Amino acid sequence: MAIQKNVPAQNPQDFIRIQDLFYLCLNKWHWFVLSLAVCLGAAVWYLLTTPPVYTRTASILIKDDSKGKSTSGMMEDFADFGMFSTNTNVNNEMGTLQSPDLMREVVSRLDLNMDYYTDGRFHRQTVYGERLPVKAILVDFPASQAAAFTMQLSKDGKVTLSDFKRDGEDMDGTATGILNDTISSPIGKIMIRPASSYEQGEETLLYVSHIPMQSAVTAYSTNLGVSQNDEKSNIIALTFQDVSTQRAEDVLNTLIAVYNENWVKDKNQIAVSTSMFINDRLGVIEGELGHVDDDISSYKSEHLLPDVQAAASMYMAQASEANASIKELNNQAYMARYIRNYLTDETNKFRLLPASSGIENASISTQISEYNNQLLERNSLVSHSSVKNPLVKEMDASLQALRSALITSIDNQLVALNAQIKSQQNYSGQVTSQIASNPNQAKYLLSVERQQKVKESLYLYLLQKREENELSQAFTAYNTRIITMPGGSMIPTAPVKKNILLVAFALGLLIPVVIIFMMENMNTVVRGRKDLENLAIPFVGEIPLGFRKKKKFSRQTPEKECAVVVKEKSRNVINEAFRVVRTNLEFMQNKESESHVIMITSANPGSGKTFITFNLAASLGIKGKRLLAIDLDLRKGSLSKYAGSPKKGISDYLAGDVKKIEEIIVRPTEDAKLEIIPMGTMPPNPTELLFSERLEQLIAGLRKEYDYIFIDCPPVEIVADAAIINKLADMTLFIVRAGLLDRSMLPEIEKFYTDKKYKNMSLILNGTDGGSGRYGYKYGYKYGYHYGYAGYTKEE
């Protein structure tokens, strides 16, 4: 069976792990029970003593004309001039609703700077509204000061005032009076008036306090919340938190009412300013309009233009008529010239003239008709005879005369037509001149008349708006519309019982964890097997705590005096632990040696070396070994107590008072398989006795009689006894007590081993806690115990 040796770790980690912290917390479960009880109790007490706060909400719509119309419906058209365009900004209105001045008016109207309380089961309850029987009025009391008093209202209506305070200072004296009477008190005159809910015959005790106006405004403004439901909407949500639901609803209703009143007041101020503006503009426009009328009248008289448009139309008609006449006359002149040329052409001498000549002259038309008739007769006669016929010649002469006369008539007609054409051209020129001068006249008149129309339109418009403005002052529409009336749930919003209890529960669990974590990380003593892993000293085993006393502040848990835990057929944990130590110890012994002298020591008192000495020897005794335990702790004699602390012992033998060693060897019990040499008389010079040659001779003689000799020695750091005894021992068992030895001592113990100050030095870890998790028995001992138990065979 191999012996476990502690190999120094390359990267030791001393920080506690989560799983180890869990086991530590599990071992301290009673801490969690206590912490949960305290935290939950405090939470319940807080919930009982804290007045519940309720939330009331309301929502209003801010009317907004995105087209830039005026806020007053009667003045919309003014937006055409860019005047009074109040495109409402929702963020500005939210700021207005949160303004202290608005809340000050609300506080003043509802008398919110006066608070009334009555006794409750766990806390004082606020009395307001329908529950308030009377109201107190502090006459001429400064609004900036605080005051408080107690009001006792009796059945007969008598009022008693006491416990006066002014700005936190107690005022001596009491005051009595009746309802509706002014009572003189140490803080001034107070009038008590019955409220609507007052019923005579009831006794009431009220605690009245007057809050400075600014403090009340600040407090109620803090409880008010204003938010926008959506960035794209004009709906504003109002929330108010208070211990009284009725007061919260009254505050919201009054806030909206005051906001609307201020809005109307502002709009009426705009209307008054608008009226003054309109009257001023009307006076100016009246004067300008008169000057324009005079200017138009003078110009028309001067240029004979009753109507510029009609004159222009007349001139255009005359010009068209003249042009048409000239065209007609030119046509007639053309036809006249054509017929004349036709008559003078010899080739056309006996041809007919056109019947429709286009010449508007009856004489010429008659002549042409007569000429054509005679020509037809002549041609007819020629066709039946010849040109030499006398009748034909006579008719030719007649036709020649008619032709000459017709040419003369046409020449005369041409002269007349040319005269008419010239006359019409002169007339057309005059008309054209009139038309050319008409646009300038029209332009001037049009400009002046435009000014006249603009001023007339503006004048009529302002007259209309003046009447509308007068109407708007009589009725101005609110810019808000209530979407949701103030209301809410009767479930308090604060304190939130569920959250507070959850927080208390979490704190109840967290506080012990933090304390355990801090204690464990601040703990400097050896906590378990893991703290010894960096030592090179051979590790024999560990012994768990077998006995417990009531918990103390120290981690040290001393064993019972003279505790015998090793039993022959016991299979409990501590017996198995001693069997593991026994097995490892036998493995480490030199088998050829006749006897084995083992000294047991520690670094500090209370490590349990006496307990381990006796029970380890008892464990070897079960296997039939011859065992002897010597109590050489001559200053304490703890091992001697197992034998009843006899008066004679090793000190007497070393001093020479006892001649034979057999006289002082005792057995703890009759059936004990272990013999003890007690301390005996406590000597004044223990060190000198240990230097005695008789001790060396005694050990040498006892080696022949016993298989194992255990020597219980004092701690190494207190006296030099252990170093003296070590010369006689074959092996040193160094006891490290968990929860007692400071970890800073481990390097010193390591130095004992490296310097070979003590022979065959080995470690035993004592007092590991079975519930301490990482550093206790559950962590450290399971390796030593299970490892040793795997190789353990039942031996007697």
Secondary structure as the mmCIF struct_conf table of DSSP 4:
data_model
#
loop_
_struct_conf.conf_type_id
_struct_conf.id
_struct_conf.beg_label_comp_id
_struct_conf.beg_label_asym_id
_struct_conf.beg_label_seq_id
_struct_conf.end_label_comp_id
_struct_conf.end_label_asym_id
_struct_conf.end_label_seq_id
HELX_LH_PP_P HELX_LH_PP_P1 ALA A 2 GLN A 4
STRN STRN1 LYS A 5 LYS A 5
HELX_LH_PP_P HELX_LH_PP_P2 ASN A 6 ALA A 9
BEND BEND1 GLN A 10 ASN A 11
BEND BEND2 PHE A 15 PHE A 15
HELX_LH_PP_P HELX_LH_PP_P3 ILE A 16 ARG A 17
HELX_RH_AL_P HELX_RH_AL_P1 ILE A 18 ASN A 27
TURN_TY1_P TURN_TY1_P1 LYS A 28 LYS A 28
HELX_RH_AL_P HELX_RH_AL_P2 TRP A 29 THR A 49
BEND BEND3 THR A 50 THR A 50
HELX_LH_PP_P HELX_LH_PP_P4 PRO A 51 PRO A 52
STRN STRN2 VAL A 53 VAL A 53
STRN STRN3 TYR A 54 ILE A 62
TURN_TY1_P TURN_TY1_P2 SER A 66 LYS A 67
STRN STRN4 SER A 70 SER A 70
BEND BEND4 THR A 71 SER A 72
HELX_RH_3T_P HELX_RH_3T_P1 GLY A 73 PHE A 81
TURN_TY1_P TURN_TY1_P3 GLY A 82 GLY A 82
BEND BEND5 PHE A 84 PHE A 84
STRN STRN5 SER A 85 SER A 85
HELX_RH_AL_P HELX_RH_AL_P3 VAL A 90 LEU A 97
TURN_TY1_P TURN_TY1_P4 GLN A 98 GLN A 98
HELX_RH_AL_P HELX_RH_AL_P4 PRO A 100 LEU A 110
TURN_TY1_P TURN_TY1_P5 ASP A 111 ASN A 113
STRN STRN6 MET A 114 THR A 118
BEND BEND6 ARG A 121 HIS A 123
STRN STRN7 GLN A 125 THR A 126
HELX_RH_3T_P HELX_RH_3T_P2 GLY A 129 ARG A 131
STRN STRN8 VAL A 134 VAL A 139
TURN_TY1_P TURN_TY1_P6 ASP A 140 ASP A 140
TURN_TY1_P TURN_TY1_P7 ALA A 143 SER A 144
BEND BEND7 GLN A 145 GLN A 145
STRN STRN9 ALA A 147 LEU A 153
TURN_TY1_P TURN_TY1_P8 LYS A 155 ASP A 156
BEND BEND8 GLY A 157 GLY A 157
STRN STRN10 LYS A 158 ARG A 166
TURN_TY1_P TURN_TY1_P9 ASP A 167 GLY A 168
STRN STRN11 GLU A 169 MET A 171
STRN STRN12 ALA A 175 ILE A 178
TURN_TY1_P TURN_TY1_P10 LEU A 179 ASN A 180
BEND BEND9 ASP A 181 ASP A 181
STRN STRN13 THR A 182 SER A 185
TURN_TY1_P TURN_TY1_P11 PRO A 186 ILE A 187
STRN STRN14 GLY A 188 PRO A 194
TURN_TY1_P TURN_TY1_P12 SER A 196 SER A 197
TURN_TY1_P TURN_TY1_P13 GLN A 200 GLY A 201
STRN STRN15 THR A 204 HIS A 210
HELX_RH_AL_P HELX_RH_AL_P5 MET A 213 ASN A 223
STRN STRN16 LEU A 224 GLN A 228
BEND BEND10 ASN A 229 ASN A 229
TURN_TY1_P TURN_TY1_P14 GLU A 231 LYS A 232
STRN STRN17 ILE A 235 ASP A 242
BEND BEND11 VAL A 243 VAL A 243
HELX_RH_AL_P HELX_RH_AL_P6 THR A 245 GLU A 302
TURN_TY1_P TURN_TY1_P15 HIS A 303 LEU A 304
BEND BEND12 PRO A 306 PRO A 306
HELX_RH_AL_P HELX_RH_AL_P7 VAL A 308 THR A 344
HELX_RH_3T_P HELX_RH_3T_P3 GLU A 346 ASN A 348
TURN_TY1_P TURN_TY1_P16 LYS A 349 PHE A 350
BEND BEND13 ARG A 351 ARG A 351
HELX_LH_PP_P HELX_LH_PP_P5 LEU A 352 PRO A 354
BEND BEND14 ALA A 355 ALA A 355
HELX_RH_AL_P HELX_RH_AL_P8 ALA A 362 HIS A 384
BEND BEND15 SER A 385 SER A 385
TURN_TY1_P TURN_TY1_P17 VAL A 387 LYS A 388
HELX_RH_AL_P HELX_RH_AL_P9 PRO A 390 ALA A 474
BEND BEND16 ASN A 479 ASN A 479
STRN STRN18 THR A 480 GLY A 487
BEND BEND17 MET A 490 ILE A 491
STRN STRN19 ALA A 494 ALA A 494
BEND BEND18 PRO A 495 PRO A 495
HELX_RH_AL_P HELX_RH_AL_P10 LYS A 497 MET A 522
STRN STRN20 VAL A 525 VAL A 525
BEND BEND19 GLY A 528 GLY A 528
HELX_RH_3T_P HELX_RH_3T_P4 ARG A 529 LEU A 532
TURN_TY1_P TURN_TY1_P18 GLU A 533 ASN A 534
BEND BEND20 ILE A 537 ILE A 537
STRN STRN21 PRO A 538 PRO A 538
STRN STRN22 PHE A 539 PRO A 544
BEND BEND21 LYS A 550 LYS A 550
BEND BEND22 PHE A 553 ARG A 555
HELX_LH_PP_P HELX_LH_PP_P6 PRO A 558 LYS A 560
TURN_TY1_P TURN_TY1_P19 GLU A 561 CYS A 562
TURN_TY1_P TURN_TY1_P20 GLU A 568 LYS A 569
BEND BEND23 ASN A 572 ASN A 572
HELX_RH_AL_P HELX_RH_AL_P11 VAL A 573 MET A 588
BEND BEND24 GLN A 589 GLN A 589
TURN_TY1_P TURN_TY1_P21 LYS A 591 GLU A 592
BEND BEND25 GLU A 594 GLU A 594
STRN STRN23 HIS A 596 SER A 602
BEND BEND26 ALA A 603 ASN A 604
TURN_TY1_P TURN_TY1_P22 PRO A 605 GLY A 606
BEND BEND27 SER A 607 SER A 607
HELX_RH_AL_P HELX_RH_AL_P12 LYS A 609 GLY A 621
TURN_TY1_P TURN_TY1_P23 ILE A 622 GLY A 624
STRN STRN24 LEU A 627 ASP A 631
TURN_TY1_P TURN_TY1_P24 LEU A 634 LYS A 636
TURN_TY1_P TURN_TY1_P25 SER A 638 SER A 638
HELX_RH_3T_P HELX_RH_3T_P5 LEU A 639 ALA A 643
TURN_TY1_P TURN_TY1_P26 GLY A 644 GLY A 644
BEND BEND28 LYS A 647 LYS A 648
HELX_RH_AL_P HELX_RH_AL_P13 ILE A 650 ALA A 655
TURN_TY1_P TURN_TY1_P27 GLY A 656 GLY A 656
BEND BEND29 ASP A 657 ASP A 657
HELX_RH_3T_P HELX_RH_3T_P6 ILE A 661 GLU A 663
TURN_TY1_P TURN_TY1_P28 ILE A 664 ILE A 664
STRN STRN25 VAL A 666 VAL A 666
BEND BEND30 PRO A 668 THR A 669
TURN_TY1_P TURN_TY1_P29 GLU A 670 ASP A 671
BEND BEND31 LYS A 673 LYS A 673
STRN STRN26 GLU A 675 ILE A 677
BEND BEND32 THR A 681 THR A 681
BEND BEND33 PRO A 684 PRO A 684
HELX_RH_AL_P HELX_RH_AL_P14 PRO A 686 LEU A 690
TURN_TY1_P TURN_TY1_P30 PHE A 691 PHE A 691
HELX_RH_AL_P HELX_RH_AL_P15 GLU A 693 ARG A 703
TURN_TY1_P TURN_TY1_P31 LYS A 704 GLU A 705
BEND BEND34 ASP A 707 ASP A 707
STRN STRN27 TYR A 708 ASP A 712
TURN_TY1_P TURN_TY1_P32 VAL A 716 ILE A 718
BEND BEND35 ALA A 720 ALA A 720
HELX_RH_AL_P HELX_RH_AL_P16 ASP A 721 ILE A 725
HELX_RH_3T_P HELX_RH_3T_P7 ASN A 726 LEU A 728
BEND BEND36 ASP A 730 ASP A 730
STRN STRN28 MET A 731 ARG A 737
TURN_TY1_P TURN_TY1_P33 ALA A 738 LEU A 740
BEND BEND37 LEU A 741 LEU A 741
STRN STRN29 ASP A 742 ASP A 742
HELX_RH_3T_P HELX_RH_3T_P8 ARG A 743 MET A 745
HELX_RH_AL_P HELX_RH_AL_P17 LEU A 746 THR A 754
TURN_TY1_P TURN_TY1_P34 ASP A 755 LYS A 756
BEND BEND38 TYR A 758 TYR A 758
TURN_TY1_P TURN_TY1_P35 LYS A 759 ASN A 760
STRN STRN30 MET A 761 THR A 768
TURN_TY1_P TURN_TY1_P36 GLY A 770 GLY A 771
BEND BEND39 SER A 772 SER A 772
TURN_TY1_P TURN_TY1_P37 GLY A 773 ARG A 774
BEND BEND40 TYR A 775 GLY A 776
HELX_RH_PI_P HELX_RH_PI_P1 TYR A 777 TYR A 781
HELX_RH_AL_P HELX_RH_AL_P18 LYS A 782 ALA A 790
TURN_TY1_P TURN_TY1_P38 GLY A 791 GLY A 791
#
